[in-house]
Amino acid sequence: MIAYPNSANISLFLLRVKTDADDLGNQVLRLVGSKEVVGVTSSITSKEFYQSKETKVLLDFKVSIQAFLYDKSKYVYVPNEDTIYKVERSYQNGMWMELYCSETQLKKEEIEGWNL
């Protein structure tokens, strides 16, 4: 198989999550919606890495998806890694939306309505 530059190399889910209170008043996360998309991953640059260290938000990777697919989701789920990432920053670059992501400690079981 031949890999082409800028070809999709990751499948992920955009997660729309809402913070609510349960019957006892405890904060819970509810899955409001999800959308499966494909994107192009790339490493963050050294400049972005050092800037993230200064702000104490360590970025793990950047993924570019087509801008019209992005629905302002604040989390992404990568099934191959079984990991939920937080979208720390989004940036529109022409027809692409770059999502800068950091790993969270969230588990699927902690999100009510999880159905992926």
Secondary structure, 3 states (H helix, E strand, C coil): CCCCCCCCCEEEEEEEEEEEECCCCCEEEEEEEEEEEEEEEECCCHHHHHHHHHCCCCCCEEEEEEHHHCCCCCEEEECCCCEEEEEEEEEEECCEEEEEEEECCCCHHHEECCCC
